[in-house]
Amino acid sequence: FLQLAADINMRVVNCTTAAQYFHVLRRQAALLRRDPLPLVIMTPKSLLRHPFVASTPRELAEGGWQKVIGDYEANARAGEIRRQIFCSGKVAVDLMTSPLRATHPSVAVCRVEQLYPIPVGEMLSEIERFPKLEEVVWVQEEPENMGAWEFIRPSLEELVGRRRLAMVARPRSSSPSE
């Protein structure tokens, strides 16, 4: 779907919470009359029962669609953050809930919920939140030649400025599964 996306001809999202899923559907319904683009939702079924993706009634009632969700836990240690991970979907939930996360206080995880149109402004705001940021990393569970990396890389290259840009994925493969 990302290869088919051009000239703002569709929206592609990968929700990581129940509230996000609810709000993207509400937004889509509200946009039907004035901006009727197709909506492609990439959210995997495996997240349906994951405790991290559950949302409170308040998040459903008072929240709204967020194209990018920053690492709120990293706000308190913004001066310590040296590496920022951008990711989307299930791998974001895996990273946020990993027991190893506590052993790396200099890393922030940012979830990109809308893959197209790429939320460049929101991603730049997340990068600029950390004054000592040295490296931006895109992480995906798909092989390097699949997933969002090749699509999002040109935008990330422009956003990172003087910082290093890296990517973490499985090796290139002709099959999406191992």
LINVENBEL-V669659 format. One record per backbone hydrogen bond with DSSP energy under -0.5 kcal/mol. NH is the residue of the N-H (numbers start at 1). CO is the residue of the C=O. If there is no record, write none. Layout:
nh & co
NH & CO
NH & CO
This chain:
nh & co
5 & 1
9 & 6
11 & 38
12 & 116
13 & 40
14 & 113
18 & 53
21 & 17
22 & 18
23 & 19
24 & 20
25 & 21
26 & 22
27 & 23
28 & 24
29 & 25
30 & 26
31 & 27
32 & 28
32 & 29
35 & 31
37 & 35
38 & 9
40 & 11
41 & 39
42 & 13
42 & 40
47 & 44
48 & 45
50 & 47
53 & 50
54 & 51
60 & 56
61 & 57
62 & 58
63 & 58
63 & 59
69 & 111
70 & 68
72 & 70
74 & 71
75 & 72
76 & 73
77 & 74
78 & 75
80 & 77
81 & 77
81 & 78
82 & 106
83 & 106
84 & 135
85 & 108
86 & 84
86 & 137
87 & 110
88 & 139
89 & 14
91 & 88
92 & 89
93 & 89
94 & 90
95 & 91
96 & 92
97 & 93
98 & 95
101 & 98
102 & 99
103 & 100
104 & 101
107 & 104
108 & 83
110 & 85
110 & 108
111 & 69
112 & 87
112 & 110
113 & 67
113 & 111
114 & 67
115 & 12
115 & 113
116 & 12
119 & 114
120 & 118
123 & 119
124 & 120
125 & 121
126 & 122
127 & 123
128 & 124
129 & 125
129 & 126
130 & 127
131 & 129
133 & 130
134 & 82
135 & 82
136 & 164
137 & 84
138 & 166
139 & 86
139 & 137
140 & 168
144 & 170
146 & 143
149 & 146
152 & 148
153 & 149
156 & 152
157 & 153
158 & 154
159 & 155
160 & 156
161 & 157
163 & 160
164 & 134
166 & 136
168 & 138
170 & 142
